[in-house]
Amino acid sequence: MNLFRLSWKYLTFRPPSTGLNVILLALGLAIITVLLLVQDQFENKMTKDAEGIDLVVGAKGSPLQLILSGVYHIDFPTGNIPLEEAKKLSRSRLIKNIIPLALGDNYKGYRIVGTNHDYLGLFEAQFDQGKVWEQPYEVVVGATVALREGLKVGDTFESSHGISVGSHDHEHDYQVTGILAPSGNVIDRLVLTSIETVWYTHEEESESEDEKDHAQLHQEVSKTGFPEGDEAKEVTSLLIQYRSPMAAVQLPRMINSGTSMQAASPTFEMARLFELLGIGVSLLQGLAFVLIGISGLGIFIALYNSLKERKYDLAILRAIGASRGQLVFLIFLEGIMLTSIGALVGILLGHSFLAVIISQNEQGVAASLDAWIFLKGELWILVYALGVGILASLIPAWSAYQTSIAKQLTKS
Amino acid sequence: MLISTENIQYSHPGQAPLSFPDIHLKANEALLVLGKSGSGKTTLLNILGGLLKPHSGSVSIDGVALSSLEGSNLDLFRGKNIGIVFQKPHLLAPLTVEENLQMAHYFSKKKGQEINRLLDELGIGEKSKSRVQNLSEGEAQRVSIARALVNSPKLILADEPTSSLDDENTFKVLNLLQTQAKKIGAALIIVTHDQRVKDHIPQFIEVKGA
């Protein structure tokens, strides 16, 4: 027997109401865990995905929407822009690099992105198998897509129109030429191909099969810059790298006022988004702290009440040789054990919540989160819990320290 | 002398001071402390056990003056050398019988007697793994006696150990206390107002109260 075991015995001997307080504490801590995990991973991911992209240009509309669709592939695109205008812009001396994107189709909810080989370079993508696309209808799939849909090099599939599941199917088959290694970036969830592929897919709608120029399907696609196309051709958005800091001042103004397109900066828009989300996060944090406070009070009351019943026990312990210090330690130990259990359950609950959210949201952004990453910040949760345990035990421990053995034992 | 006291006085707040007759007892001897209820018998027992500090006078056990010990040293001394049987058993409810006795070993930092053998001797050997709530009153009383004995103390103090027992059980408990005290060579002091006890232990002092 020792104090830990004695404390544990008393803990398991308690009424179920104590369990309720521990659950309350666990819930509060679970909310904080989820917030910590989501905040950390989101911000990390968001910055990682936008790395190397100084400006996004697309059709006029909401700048945030343009960033979300162009960089993170979450929201719907604002529309398309004429190829001609995009090409004109690319000749600006303020621009170091420009990557066009053409959206419009999906494969089982994973977006098919028409672009050039520079896009792979932007994310420093590595191939797990196969090689990059060279002809129309050849695609490279991200690691998550390949894993979830079981795609291998050489497989073919049909796409659906629109950028979310459930729209009508296109007829031409895509062929997988490469599979990317997992990178933790947005490209894990994408199907990448040439802009020509996206164009031809949509031309099929209007032209009949016979009229189509079969020769063009076997031409090499453009690997960098813009593909050749007539006046009617469009792209969805452009990812731009500045040549000099000067561009940050001049280029957005030039695009927004001088063209039919709009320019948005990922850094600026994401900062705005986090500011908006911040209100919700603080609200949840507040709720979590209220829960923790209430559970702390509940644990205090439980300890205090059980102490009243246990003054005899404490006096007996003194009579058989326990010191005041040992009794105080015993009470603290009990409070701390209770809240530590709460903390461990809370952290586990938080991670499980997140795992459930992720499994419910396979194609969305949440899917790229990892529920079983443990952060240093979670140690703070343990510290909070210990703090609550110590606070809740202070008064009961003091009263245990003050208990007079003789008085307690002669009271009947 | 194993235990000797001199001119002990104690006053409860708002009451006239109590003074107690001196006690001189050797190892292996037994002494009754008799007195009406309210006369301060239990107060004397608490003073002898170091649970209460007398206002004047001194208690020394095995050559150690209790007044010279403070705080945890006094607690440890009590745990090692004094076994107390209270009026009510006061066992720790979350623990089993055996664990209750182990606590006494733990706090006194003493190996003491072998628990299962002791329980066997007290006739409750088969209860060692039972929960305290499942014991009868008589069994619980014997467990509390075992707890007082388990560290082989030099002094055993018993507070009204027989007040709620019938004649037969009174005799058994007294017998048990006396034989066990002899076995470990301890001095035994029983505080009681129970006249039946007088027939078994001849040596006594009387507390007259204020």
Interface residues (C-beta under 8 A of the other chain):
Chain A: M1 N2 L6 K9 Y10 T12 F13 Y312 D313 A315 I316 L317 R318 A319 I320 G321 A322 S323 R324 G325 Q326 I405 A406 L409 T410 S412
Chain B: T42 T43 N46 G49 L51 L52 G71 S72 D75 L76 R78 G79 K80 I84 F86 Q87 K88 H90 L91 L92 A93 P94 L95 E99 Q102 M103 A104 H105 Y106 F107 S108 K109 R147 N151
